């Protein structure tokens, strides 16, 4: 399989680099305390646009983050993983994470929980690190362009789907391999995932590059990347079958597609527990998605400004 060959070559290159990398030091933001739960809560104003016709914008108001990193097993919001290979600046994980496209087909109310995980554009960068107990490899750049990572709102009170879409579209569970490494001042991450829940039986490749820069007490994070999605995945969410077609919604069968994204975020600590946080992300939808009769916009924009309390 072509995608597997790409991942194998990338892993081999990262492994060769990681073998000679220096060990993690206290000044490196990607080091985390092993065996400790980390919880933070963001409160502010923001939204994520919804490109689906009649789809509500997704408000970003209350944003929890939860993580735990053990010797091998880790939880990063909705990501569950197990580290297979670890070097000072390179690691390979087995990963289970939700796909994100299904959330566009649910109505959003005022009360939303943001799922910050996967390869998608994340609302928050990681908190300022405590003194590390052990190296946990490079930072997770979250390459997912439009999945729950990043920041997608999940309505906890409203369960009705967007009207006029007769076929139910569910959220899939994606599983596969994640490779990440540090390359000088840049961290990269690559995920190769397949649907293991039988929702659409599609595949997704997510790639991202990220860089953090500190200016006095300000932390600036830059990231960019892309997400490739197979025809089966895109047909399930954005295709229109013959029994769904109407005069205004013709049949449509998309192929595979690539969606790029860019993200910038800023944070500044104001006390031991509080910090200011702001972020902006822009996703450009693939041609296969843009041409769907269910879509009315060719982009997704996400903005957030507020405060984060670290427990």
GUKERO-392378 format. One record per residue (C-alpha): x, y, z. Coordinates in Angstrom, 3 decimals. Example, Ala and Ser with C-alpha at 12.3 -4.5 7.8 and 13.67 -1.06 7.14 Angstrom:
2
R|east|north|up
R|12.300|-4.500|7.800
R|13.670|-1.060|7.140
% end
This chain:
311
R|east|north|up
R|0.000|0.000|0.000
R|1.396|3.391|-1.025
R|0.538|5.159|2.253
R|2.240|2.438|4.283
R|5.423|2.810|2.224
R|5.394|6.578|2.823
R|5.035|6.081|6.578
R|7.758|3.403|6.705
R|10.246|5.648|4.882
R|9.387|8.610|7.111
R|9.746|6.517|10.266
R|13.112|5.220|9.105
R|14.406|8.743|8.505
R|13.109|9.944|11.851
R|14.608|6.951|13.638
R|18.021|7.631|12.146
R|17.839|11.243|13.256
R|16.436|10.468|16.700
R|19.192|8.003|17.525
R|21.750|10.805|17.649
R|19.515|13.459|19.221
R|20.294|14.993|22.581
R|18.275|14.033|25.627
R|15.405|16.140|26.846
R|16.198|19.021|29.176
R|14.077|21.130|31.511
R|14.006|24.001|29.038
R|12.236|21.914|26.387
R|8.477|22.406|26.347
R|7.694|18.923|25.061
R|8.861|17.211|28.241
R|6.077|16.146|30.596
R|5.834|14.582|34.036
R|5.361|10.831|33.790
R|2.482|9.216|35.661
R|0.624|12.435|36.481
R|-2.787|13.610|35.277
R|-2.907|17.084|33.784
R|-6.162|19.058|33.579
R|-6.850|22.598|32.424
R|-9.986|24.563|31.574
R|-10.268|27.362|29.039
R|-12.972|30.016|29.289
R|-13.406|32.615|26.579
R|-15.032|33.565|23.304
R|-14.528|31.941|19.946
R|-16.088|29.938|17.164
R|-15.386|27.435|14.432
R|-17.244|27.990|11.165
R|-19.323|25.180|9.676
R|-19.096|24.730|5.877
R|-22.199|22.503|5.664
R|-25.365|24.100|4.265
R|-27.727|24.937|7.153
R|-25.014|23.939|9.598
R|-24.634|26.118|12.691
R|-21.329|27.723|13.588
R|-19.630|25.923|16.474
R|-19.170|28.215|19.495
R|-16.032|27.825|21.619
R|-16.756|28.920|25.173
R|-15.818|26.232|27.679
R|-12.805|24.155|26.666
R|-11.440|21.402|28.933
R|-8.167|19.576|28.322
R|-7.158|16.317|29.984
R|-3.958|14.336|29.539
R|-1.997|11.547|31.140
R|1.392|10.178|30.093
R|2.643|6.934|31.616
R|5.749|4.937|30.773
R|4.083|3.765|27.545
R|0.341|4.426|27.662
R|-1.020|7.949|27.245
R|-4.313|9.830|27.056
R|-4.426|13.197|25.318
R|-8.042|14.368|25.442
R|-9.782|11.898|23.107
R|-6.537|10.369|21.822
R|-5.548|7.017|23.322
R|-2.053|5.808|22.545
R|0.721|3.374|23.335
R|4.360|4.194|22.644
R|6.046|1.473|20.576
R|9.451|3.091|19.967
R|10.920|6.006|21.894
R|14.108|7.991|21.447
R|15.081|11.406|22.877
R|13.645|13.209|19.857
R|11.701|10.541|18.014
R|8.866|8.176|18.809
R|6.277|5.900|17.223
R|2.885|5.396|18.841
R|-0.083|3.159|18.234
R|-3.038|5.549|18.246
R|-6.828|5.495|18.564
R|-8.570|8.807|17.853
R|-11.998|9.995|16.642
R|-12.526|11.359|13.160
R|-13.878|14.885|13.002
R|-16.042|15.345|9.921
R|-19.199|13.966|11.525
R|-19.496|16.862|13.955
R|-20.268|19.279|11.124
R|-23.623|17.537|10.680
R|-24.906|18.242|14.185
R|-26.590|21.410|15.334
R|-24.650|23.460|17.870
R|-26.199|25.083|20.922
R|-24.686|27.575|23.312
R|-23.061|24.934|25.469
R|-20.178|23.223|23.706
R|-17.263|21.133|24.777
R|-14.225|21.354|22.539
R|-12.426|18.139|21.848
R|-8.796|19.083|21.613
R|-7.017|16.118|20.172
R|-5.946|14.287|17.060
R|-4.501|15.994|14.061
R|-6.885|18.825|13.897
R|-6.277|22.459|14.590
R|-6.073|22.783|18.311
R|-7.442|25.685|20.253
R|-4.767|25.414|22.917
R|-1.075|24.854|22.887
R|0.212|22.746|25.743
R|0.636|24.397|29.141
R|3.965|25.620|30.391
R|5.862|22.495|31.441
R|6.793|21.495|34.935
R|10.244|20.108|35.581
R|10.239|16.885|33.563
R|10.601|13.509|35.223
R|11.377|11.730|32.011
R|11.686|12.443|28.304
R|8.516|11.709|26.387
R|9.737|12.469|22.891
R|8.881|15.422|20.649
R|5.839|17.614|21.022
R|2.563|16.430|19.531
R|1.983|18.972|16.779
R|-1.643|17.912|16.175
R|-1.618|17.796|12.385
R|-5.306|17.081|12.029
R|-6.769|19.857|9.976
R|-10.429|19.414|10.799
R|-10.781|16.717|13.364
R|-11.477|16.790|17.108
R|-7.951|18.147|17.999
R|-7.936|20.687|17.543
R|-10.783|22.058|18.277
R|-14.190|20.990|17.340
R|-17.278|21.772|19.334
R|-19.411|18.860|20.460
R|-22.886|19.865|21.551
R|-23.753|18.114|24.785
R|-27.458|18.957|24.799
R|-28.667|18.934|21.174
R|-28.739|15.676|19.226
R|-30.715|16.621|16.101
R|-28.881|16.419|12.809
R|-28.873|19.184|10.235
R|-32.184|19.010|8.311
R|-32.429|17.821|4.697
R|-29.629|15.260|5.061
R|-31.612|12.027|5.116
R|-28.644|9.733|5.718
R|-27.224|9.730|9.219
R|-23.529|10.552|9.393
R|-21.730|9.214|12.446
R|-18.319|9.854|13.970
R|-15.783|7.131|13.173
R|-13.024|5.750|15.368
R|-9.661|5.949|13.593
R|-6.696|3.770|14.560
R|-3.164|3.444|13.247
R|0.396|4.644|13.722
R|1.756|8.029|14.717
R|5.374|9.041|14.112
R|6.813|12.280|15.487
R|10.270|13.782|15.751
R|12.178|16.958|16.450
R|14.207|18.403|13.616
R|16.168|21.340|14.945
R|13.688|24.013|16.074
R|10.783|22.273|14.291
R|8.655|19.341|15.422
R|6.863|17.184|12.865
R|4.149|14.585|13.193
R|2.697|12.030|10.791
R|-0.362|9.853|11.375
R|-1.641|7.033|9.186
R|-5.143|6.035|10.274
R|-7.954|3.713|9.210
R|-11.559|3.441|10.324
R|-11.796|0.546|12.789
R|-15.460|1.089|13.665
R|-16.889|0.252|10.227
R|-18.535|3.656|9.824
R|-17.024|4.506|6.438
R|-14.030|2.120|6.160
R|-11.908|5.002|4.918
R|-8.347|6.104|5.581
R|-6.676|9.343|6.550
R|-3.108|10.639|6.523
R|-2.334|13.670|8.666
R|0.915|15.621|8.648
R|1.970|18.756|10.495
R|5.012|20.897|11.278
R|5.164|23.052|14.390
R|7.470|25.587|15.999
R|7.295|27.351|19.376
R|9.029|30.661|20.012
R|9.350|32.493|23.325
R|9.555|36.291|23.436
R|9.944|37.393|27.049
R|6.847|35.884|28.728
R|4.969|35.377|25.460
R|4.792|32.012|23.745
R|4.074|32.029|20.000
R|3.220|28.707|18.340
R|3.126|28.280|14.569
R|1.875|25.162|12.810
R|0.933|24.075|9.337
R|0.160|20.867|7.559
R|-2.351|18.860|5.603
R|-4.824|16.041|5.867
R|-5.365|13.491|3.074
R|-8.667|11.604|3.178
R|-9.696|8.638|1.089
R|-12.675|8.518|-1.275
R|-14.591|6.166|1.045
R|-14.282|8.632|3.942
R|-15.306|11.676|1.910
R|-18.146|9.847|0.160
R|-19.669|8.892|3.501
R|-19.757|12.464|4.806
R|-20.033|14.619|1.682
R|-21.394|12.314|-0.988
R|-25.034|12.318|-2.108
R|-26.518|8.958|-3.048
R|-29.335|8.402|-5.537
R|-31.953|7.876|-2.826
R|-30.938|11.176|-1.191
R|-30.841|13.323|-4.332
R|-33.355|16.128|-4.893
R|-33.786|18.867|-7.463
R|-31.478|21.093|-5.407
R|-29.120|18.357|-4.203
R|-27.903|16.202|-7.121
R|-26.045|12.953|-6.701
R|-22.362|13.347|-5.918
R|-19.538|10.855|-5.431
R|-16.273|12.507|-4.385
R|-12.794|11.095|-4.779
R|-9.981|11.472|-2.291
R|-8.791|14.934|-1.290
R|-6.099|16.956|0.486
R|-6.907|19.826|2.870
R|-4.098|22.136|4.078
R|-4.217|24.221|7.241
R|-2.229|26.900|9.072
R|-2.475|27.848|12.734
R|-1.002|30.496|15.018
R|-1.519|30.694|18.765
R|-0.303|32.932|21.561
R|-0.186|32.470|25.322
R|1.166|34.374|28.308
R|1.303|33.169|31.891
R|-0.145|35.621|34.418
R|0.171|33.450|37.543
R|1.093|29.928|38.540
R|-2.306|28.640|37.406
R|-3.655|31.210|34.932
R|-2.552|32.205|31.456
R|-4.016|34.174|28.571
R|-4.567|32.253|25.340
R|-5.468|33.222|21.795
R|-5.499|31.224|18.568
R|-6.412|31.423|14.897
R|-6.651|28.546|12.427
R|-7.502|28.455|8.735
R|-8.395|25.230|6.900
R|-8.837|25.177|3.115
R|-11.164|22.339|2.132
R|-10.156|19.904|-0.583
R|-11.726|20.100|-4.036
R|-13.625|16.869|-3.354
R|-15.320|18.497|-0.365
R|-15.792|21.956|-1.904
R|-17.693|20.513|-4.872
R|-20.174|18.637|-2.691
R|-23.805|19.895|-2.911
R|-23.854|19.756|0.903
R|-21.122|22.399|1.250
R|-21.570|26.152|0.971
R|-18.085|27.388|1.883
R|-14.578|26.417|0.792
R|-12.887|27.066|4.126
R|-13.140|26.601|7.876
R|-11.975|29.369|10.214
R|-11.471|29.003|13.936
R|-10.699|31.778|16.433
R|-10.499|31.874|20.211
R|-9.445|34.350|22.904
R|-9.701|33.819|26.625
R|-8.049|32.510|29.751
R|-6.870|29.053|30.745
R|-6.806|27.755|34.308
R|-4.316|24.966|34.950
R|-5.316|22.756|37.905
% end
